[in-house]
Amino acid sequence: MGELEEKGARAREASYQLALLTTEQKNQGLLAMADALEAEMAAVLAANAQDMQRAKEKGQPQAFLDRLLLTEGRVRDMAEGIRAVAELSDPVGYVEEMWLNKDNLQIGKVAVPLGVIGMIYEARPNVTADAAALCLKSGNAVLLRGSGDAIQSNIKIAAVLSAAAEKAGIPAGSIQLVEDTSRETVNAMLKLNAYLDVLIPRGGAGLIRNVVQNATVPVIETGVGNCHIYVDETADLDMAVNIILNGKVQRPGVCNATESLLVHKNIAEQLLPMAAEKLLQAGVELRGCPQTMQYIPQSKAATEEDFATEFHDLILSVKVVENIDEAIGHIRRFSTKHSEVIVTNDYSHARQFQQMVDAAVVYVNASSRFSDGFQFGFGAEIGISTQKLHARGPMGLKALTSYKYIVNGNGQVRK
């Protein structure tokens, strides 16, 4: 039995025991994990330094390095994130509905763990801690498979968390990392139906496409984020510039960063130079349509590929549109159904945009950067689902449960 099957079997066995733990037992495990992460900070940072050195030697771009980097502050944030999960309500055992049928059977719909969750993710080692915490609190065992770029960080973080959890009474095998980062192991994990109940991929378009197209294990598809801002002709221009700047610059390497800007033709001459001044100062490369290039001489010509690209970098595609209908049409063509924004003072346009744009999160007059489990009040997230079945948008604890019906009778038989 190889590493994958061995760890899968341990996770399956652990999942049966996890489902029986009380909220207090799970919270004790989480708090122990948070404390251990802070206590082992030096070792975690040393492991991360090895990953960073390799990434720099490979010439990885700055946005990639930012996703990979751990600092004392980020490790403390990871620990605080685990503690925040401990404070959240336990979704397991929640009775959503209870009723009596015509035969006087008591029927209840009760939240239960999914079982064993497989996480396949890239670069960001904080996902190791987030996923472990959320899966534990929701009663699920987790099999983690990070990328080779973050392997030393992930090995250390997973070891610290699993050891602390087991010492606190959490079943062995509840939190495990697949250390083999080969493509063959990923492909095998996609078909590990004997042990995995669901797969959640989190990363770039190539990773997610590979998982969705090749997995036999059920998949919750999380977000590639080609996120748009459409600035309507009635928009407050200062507000629009602030939202554009925040969406693109605040953290360009994440899936909820803004990648494309659409501007109504009637305000383009005024808005685009205003926005360009701030964006260029922040180091953003602008790629625009011919009209955009007239208003922003520093911009480069945008291609069709630019409008379809999640840059994960300080690059923004820009297009001037005739009206809101053209903006919605453009978004329908290029959107990845993650997060879309309209800036407007026209209520009817706001309603039209929110009703007609098909995305997990649709904003009026706010930055796409708020598409985040913590910002939504979920405490943390395991990913942002861009599909429509089971879960959509930022996925917190509730999204990591299913349900079953429990039925109580007193001798009823069907006639």
C-alpha positions as CSV (number, residue, x, y, z in Angstrom):
1,M,0.0,0.0,0.0
2,G,1.5,3.4,-1.1
3,E,1.5,6.6,0.9
4,L,-1.8,7.8,-0.6
5,E,-3.7,4.6,0.1
6,E,-2.2,4.3,3.6
7,K,-3.1,7.9,4.6
8,G,-6.5,7.6,3.0
9,A,-7.3,4.5,5.0
10,R,-6.2,6.3,8.2
11,A,-8.3,9.3,7.3
12,R,-11.3,7.2,6.7
13,E,-11.0,5.5,10.1
14,A,-10.4,8.8,11.8
15,S,-13.5,10.3,10.2
16,Y,-15.7,7.8,12.0
17,Q,-14.3,8.8,15.3
18,L,-14.3,12.6,14.5
19,A,-18.1,12.5,13.8
20,L,-18.6,11.5,17.5
21,L,-16.5,14.2,19.1
22,T,-18.2,16.9,21.1
23,T,-17.8,20.6,20.3
24,E,-15.7,21.1,23.3
25,Q,-13.3,18.2,22.3
26,K,-12.9,19.7,18.9
27,N,-12.3,23.2,20.3
28,Q,-9.6,21.9,22.7
29,G,-7.9,20.4,19.7
30,L,-8.1,23.6,17.7
31,L,-6.7,25.7,20.6
32,A,-3.9,23.3,21.1
33,M,-3.1,23.6,17.4
34,A,-3.0,27.4,17.5
35,D,-0.7,27.4,20.5
36,A,1.6,24.9,18.9
37,L,1.9,26.9,15.7
38,E,3.0,29.9,17.6
39,A,5.4,27.9,19.8
40,E,7.0,26.4,16.7
41,M,7.1,29.7,14.7
42,A,10.9,29.6,14.3
43,A,10.8,26.2,12.8
44,V,7.9,27.1,10.5
45,L,9.7,30.2,9.3
46,A,12.9,28.3,8.7
47,A,11.1,25.7,6.6
48,N,9.4,28.5,4.6
49,A,12.8,30.2,4.0
50,Q,13.9,27.0,2.2
51,D,10.8,27.2,-0.1
52,M,11.3,31.0,-0.7
53,Q,14.9,30.4,-1.6
54,R,14.0,27.8,-4.2
55,A,11.2,30.0,-5.6
56,K,13.6,32.9,-6.0
57,E,16.1,30.7,-7.7
58,K,13.4,29.6,-10.1
59,G,12.6,33.2,-10.9
60,Q,9.0,33.1,-9.7
61,P,7.2,36.5,-10.0
62,Q,6.7,38.8,-7.0
63,A,3.0,38.0,-6.7
64,F,3.8,34.3,-6.4
65,L,6.5,35.0,-3.8
66,D,4.0,37.0,-1.8
67,R,1.5,34.1,-1.7
68,L,4.3,31.7,-0.6
69,L,5.9,34.0,2.0
70,L,5.4,33.4,5.7
71,T,6.3,36.1,8.3
72,E,5.9,36.2,12.0
73,G,2.8,38.3,11.5
74,R,1.3,35.8,9.0
75,V,2.0,32.8,11.3
76,R,0.3,34.6,14.2
77,D,-2.6,35.4,11.8
78,M,-2.8,31.7,11.0
79,A,-2.9,30.8,14.7
80,E,-5.5,33.5,15.4
81,G,-7.5,32.1,12.4
82,I,-7.6,28.7,14.1
83,R,-8.7,30.3,17.4
84,A,-11.4,32.1,15.5
85,V,-12.7,28.8,14.1
86,A,-12.8,27.4,17.7
87,E,-15.1,30.3,18.6
88,L,-17.6,29.6,15.8
89,S,-20.8,27.7,16.2
90,D,-20.4,24.0,15.5
91,P,-22.5,23.1,12.4
92,V,-22.5,19.3,13.2
93,G,-25.8,18.1,14.7
94,Y,-27.7,21.2,13.8
95,V,-31.4,20.3,13.2
96,E,-32.5,22.3,10.2
97,E,-36.0,20.9,10.1
98,M,-38.2,18.6,12.2
99,W,-41.8,17.5,11.5
100,L,-44.4,14.8,11.8
101,N,-45.7,13.1,8.7
102,K,-49.2,11.7,8.2
103,D,-48.2,8.4,9.8
104,N,-46.9,10.2,12.9
105,L,-43.3,9.6,12.1
106,Q,-40.9,12.2,13.5
107,I,-38.6,13.2,10.7
108,G,-35.5,15.4,11.2
109,K,-33.0,16.9,8.8
110,V,-29.6,17.0,10.6
111,A,-26.2,18.4,9.6
112,V,-23.4,15.8,9.4
113,P,-19.8,15.9,8.3
114,L,-18.9,15.2,4.7
115,G,-16.4,12.5,5.9
116,V,-12.9,12.7,4.4
117,I,-12.0,15.8,2.4
118,G,-9.1,15.9,0.0
119,M,-7.5,19.4,-0.5
120,I,-5.3,20.0,-3.5
121,Y,-3.8,23.5,-3.5
122,E,-0.9,25.6,-4.7
123,A,1.7,27.9,-3.2
124,R,-0.1,29.3,-0.1
125,P,1.0,27.4,3.0
126,N,-1.6,29.2,5.1
127,V,-4.2,27.0,3.4
128,T,-2.7,24.1,5.3
129,A,-3.7,25.6,8.6
130,D,-7.0,27.0,7.4
131,A,-8.1,23.7,5.9
132,A,-7.0,21.7,8.9
133,A,-9.0,23.9,11.3
134,L,-12.2,24.1,9.3
135,C,-12.2,20.4,8.6
136,L,-11.6,19.5,12.2
137,K,-14.4,21.9,13.5
138,S,-16.8,20.5,11.0
139,G,-16.0,16.9,12.0
140,N,-14.1,15.9,8.8
141,A,-10.8,14.2,8.3
142,V,-8.6,15.9,5.8
143,L,-5.9,14.7,3.3
144,L,-3.8,17.7,2.3
145,R,-1.8,17.9,-0.9
146,G,0.0,21.2,-1.4
147,S,2.4,22.1,-4.2
148,G,6.1,21.3,-4.4
149,D,6.8,25.0,-4.2
150,A,5.6,25.1,-0.6
151,I,6.5,21.5,0.5
152,Q,8.9,22.3,3.4
153,S,6.4,24.8,4.8
154,N,3.5,22.4,4.5
155,I,5.4,19.5,6.0
156,K,6.3,21.5,9.0
157,I,2.9,23.1,9.5
158,A,1.0,19.8,9.1
159,A,3.3,18.0,11.5
160,V,2.9,20.7,14.1
161,L,-0.9,20.8,13.8
162,S,-1.4,17.0,13.7
163,A,0.8,16.4,16.7
164,A,-0.9,19.0,18.8
165,A,-4.3,17.8,17.8
166,E,-3.5,14.2,18.7
167,K,-2.0,15.2,22.0
168,A,-5.3,17.0,22.7
169,G,-7.3,13.9,22.0
170,I,-8.2,14.3,18.3
171,P,-8.1,10.9,16.5
172,A,-4.8,10.1,14.8
173,G,-5.1,10.5,11.0
174,S,-7.5,13.4,11.2
175,I,-5.0,15.8,9.7
176,Q,-2.5,14.4,7.1
177,L,-0.3,15.8,4.4
178,V,0.6,13.9,1.2
179,E,4.3,14.6,0.9
180,D,4.7,13.2,-2.6
181,T,4.1,16.2,-4.8
182,S,4.4,14.4,-8.2
183,R,1.7,14.7,-10.8
184,E,1.2,10.9,-10.6
185,T,0.1,11.2,-7.0
186,V,-2.3,14.0,-7.8
187,N,-3.9,11.9,-10.6
188,A,-4.2,9.0,-8.2
189,M,-5.8,11.2,-5.5
190,L,-8.4,12.3,-8.1
191,K,-9.6,8.7,-8.2
192,L,-9.3,7.8,-4.5
193,N,-13.0,7.1,-4.2
194,A,-12.5,4.4,-1.6
195,Y,-11.3,6.9,0.9
196,L,-12.3,10.4,-0.2
197,D,-15.8,11.8,-0.1
198,V,-15.0,15.1,-1.8
199,L,-12.1,17.0,-3.4
200,I,-11.6,20.7,-3.1
201,P,-9.0,22.2,-5.5
202,R,-7.6,25.6,-4.7
203,G,-5.2,27.3,-7.0
204,G,-4.7,28.4,-10.6
205,A,-6.8,27.6,-13.7
206,G,-4.6,24.6,-14.8
207,L,-4.9,22.9,-11.4
208,I,-8.7,23.4,-11.1
209,R,-9.3,22.3,-14.7
210,N,-7.2,19.1,-14.2
211,V,-9.1,18.2,-11.1
212,V,-12.6,19.0,-12.5
213,Q,-12.0,17.1,-15.8
214,N,-10.2,14.0,-14.4
215,A,-11.6,13.3,-10.9
216,T,-13.9,10.5,-10.2
217,V,-14.2,11.7,-6.6
218,P,-16.9,14.4,-6.4
219,V,-15.4,17.9,-6.7
220,I,-16.4,21.3,-5.3
221,E,-14.9,23.7,-7.8
222,T,-13.3,26.7,-6.3
223,G,-12.5,30.0,-7.9
224,V,-10.3,31.1,-10.6
225,G,-11.0,34.8,-10.2
226,N,-11.2,36.8,-13.4
227,C,-13.1,39.6,-11.5
228,H,-14.5,42.7,-13.2
229,I,-15.4,46.2,-12.1
230,Y,-17.9,48.0,-14.3
231,V,-18.1,51.8,-13.7
232,D,-21.5,53.1,-14.8
233,E,-22.1,56.5,-16.2
234,T,-23.8,57.7,-12.9
235,A,-20.9,56.5,-10.7
236,D,-19.2,58.7,-8.1
237,L,-15.8,58.9,-9.8
238,D,-13.8,59.3,-6.6
239,M,-15.5,56.2,-5.1
240,A,-14.9,54.3,-8.4
241,V,-11.1,55.1,-8.3
242,N,-10.9,54.0,-4.7
243,I,-12.7,50.7,-5.5
244,I,-10.6,50.1,-8.6
245,L,-7.3,50.8,-6.7
246,N,-8.3,48.6,-3.8
247,G,-9.4,45.8,-6.0
248,K,-6.3,45.7,-8.1
249,V,-3.5,46.8,-5.8
250,Q,-4.4,45.8,-2.2
251,R,-3.3,42.2,-2.8
252,P,-3.0,41.4,-6.5
253,G,-2.0,37.8,-6.1
254,V,-5.3,36.5,-4.7
255,C,-8.4,35.2,-6.5
256,N,-10.7,38.1,-5.5
257,A,-8.4,40.8,-6.9
258,T,-9.8,42.8,-9.8
259,E,-8.4,41.8,-13.2
260,S,-10.5,43.8,-15.6
261,L,-12.0,47.3,-15.7
262,L,-15.0,48.2,-17.8
263,V,-16.0,51.9,-18.1
264,H,-19.1,53.6,-19.6
265,K,-18.1,55.7,-22.6
266,N,-19.7,58.8,-21.2
267,I,-17.3,59.0,-18.3
268,A,-14.3,57.4,-19.8
269,E,-12.5,60.6,-20.7
270,Q,-12.8,61.8,-17.1
271,L,-12.4,58.6,-15.1
272,L,-9.7,56.8,-16.9
273,P,-6.9,59.5,-16.5
274,M,-8.0,59.8,-12.8
275,A,-7.7,56.0,-12.2
276,A,-4.6,55.7,-14.4
277,E,-2.7,58.2,-12.3
278,K,-3.2,56.2,-9.1
279,L,-2.7,52.8,-10.8
280,L,0.5,53.7,-12.5
281,Q,1.9,55.2,-9.3
282,A,1.2,51.8,-7.7
283,G,3.1,50.0,-10.5
284,V,0.1,48.6,-12.4
285,E,0.6,47.8,-16.1
286,L,-2.5,48.8,-18.0
287,R,-3.7,46.9,-21.1
288,G,-6.5,48.6,-22.9
289,C,-8.8,48.8,-25.9
290,P,-8.2,51.4,-28.6
291,Q,-10.4,54.0,-26.8
292,T,-8.6,53.3,-23.5
293,M,-5.3,54.0,-25.2
294,Q,-6.5,57.4,-26.3
295,Y,-7.3,58.4,-22.7
296,I,-4.3,56.6,-21.2
297,P,-1.2,57.0,-23.5
298,Q,0.9,54.8,-21.1
299,S,-1.4,51.8,-21.6
300,K,-0.5,48.9,-23.9
301,A,-2.9,47.3,-26.4
302,A,-5.1,44.6,-24.9
303,T,-5.6,41.3,-26.6
304,E,-8.6,38.9,-26.3
305,E,-6.3,36.8,-24.1
306,D,-5.8,39.7,-21.7
307,F,-9.5,40.0,-21.1
308,A,-9.7,36.3,-20.3
309,T,-6.7,36.2,-18.0
310,E,-6.5,36.0,-14.2
311,F,-3.1,37.9,-13.9
312,H,-2.3,37.4,-10.3
313,D,-0.1,40.4,-10.8
314,L,-0.1,44.2,-11.1
315,I,-1.7,44.1,-14.5
316,L,-5.2,45.3,-15.4
317,S,-7.1,45.0,-18.6
318,V,-9.4,48.0,-19.5
319,K,-12.3,48.4,-21.9
320,V,-14.6,51.3,-22.7
321,V,-18.2,50.0,-23.2
322,E,-21.3,51.6,-24.8
323,N,-23.6,50.8,-21.8
324,I,-24.4,48.4,-19.0
325,D,-25.7,45.8,-21.5
326,E,-22.4,45.7,-23.2
327,A,-20.7,45.5,-19.8
328,I,-22.8,42.5,-18.8
329,G,-22.2,40.9,-22.1
330,H,-18.5,41.2,-21.8
331,I,-18.6,39.8,-18.2
332,R,-20.7,36.9,-19.4
333,R,-18.1,36.1,-22.0
334,F,-15.0,36.4,-19.9
335,S,-16.1,35.9,-16.3
336,T,-15.1,32.9,-14.2
337,K,-18.3,33.5,-12.1
338,H,-16.3,34.5,-9.0
339,S,-16.9,38.1,-8.0
340,E,-18.2,41.0,-10.1
341,V,-18.6,44.7,-9.2
342,I,-20.7,47.6,-10.5
343,V,-20.1,51.2,-9.3
344,T,-23.2,53.2,-9.9
345,N,-25.7,55.6,-8.4
346,D,-28.5,54.3,-10.6
347,Y,-30.7,51.9,-8.5
348,S,-32.2,50.2,-11.6
349,H,-28.8,49.6,-13.0
350,A,-27.6,48.2,-9.7
351,R,-30.6,45.8,-9.6
352,Q,-30.1,44.8,-13.3
353,F,-26.4,44.1,-12.7
354,Q,-27.1,41.9,-9.6
355,Q,-29.9,40.0,-11.3
356,M,-28.2,39.4,-14.7
357,V,-24.6,38.8,-13.7
358,D,-24.0,35.1,-13.0
359,A,-21.3,35.0,-10.3
360,A,-20.9,33.7,-6.8
361,V,-20.7,37.2,-5.4
362,V,-22.1,40.4,-7.1
363,Y,-21.3,43.8,-5.6
364,V,-22.7,47.2,-5.8
365,N,-20.3,50.0,-4.9
366,A,-17.8,47.8,-3.0
367,S,-14.5,46.1,-3.7
368,S,-14.3,42.5,-4.9
369,R,-11.6,42.0,-2.2
370,F,-14.4,41.4,0.3
371,S,-15.1,38.0,-1.2
372,D,-13.6,36.2,1.7
373,G,-14.9,33.9,4.4
374,F,-13.5,36.0,7.2
375,Q,-14.9,39.2,5.8
376,F,-18.3,37.5,5.4
377,G,-18.3,36.6,9.1
378,F,-17.6,32.9,8.5
379,G,-14.4,33.0,10.6
380,A,-12.3,31.5,7.8
381,E,-12.9,29.8,4.5
382,I,-11.7,26.6,2.8
383,G,-12.2,28.3,-0.7
384,I,-14.6,30.2,-2.8
385,S,-16.9,28.0,-4.8
386,T,-17.8,29.2,-8.3
387,Q,-20.2,26.3,-9.0
388,K,-23.9,26.1,-8.1
389,L,-24.3,22.7,-6.5
390,H,-23.8,22.1,-2.7
391,A,-22.0,25.3,-2.0
392,R,-21.4,28.7,-3.7
393,G,-19.2,31.7,-2.7
394,P,-16.9,31.7,0.4
395,M,-17.1,28.3,2.0
396,G,-17.2,28.3,5.8
397,L,-18.0,25.5,8.2
398,K,-21.6,25.0,7.1
399,A,-20.4,24.3,3.5
400,L,-18.3,21.4,4.9
401,T,-21.3,19.5,6.1
402,S,-24.0,17.5,4.4
403,Y,-27.2,16.3,6.0
404,K,-29.1,13.1,6.8
405,Y,-32.7,12.4,7.8
406,I,-33.3,10.8,11.1
407,V,-36.7,9.2,11.5
408,N,-38.3,8.1,14.8
409,G,-41.3,5.9,15.0
410,N,-43.3,3.7,17.4
411,G,-44.0,0.7,15.3
412,Q,-45.4,2.2,12.1
413,V,-45.4,0.1,9.0
414,R,-46.3,1.2,5.5
415,K,-49.8,0.3,4.2
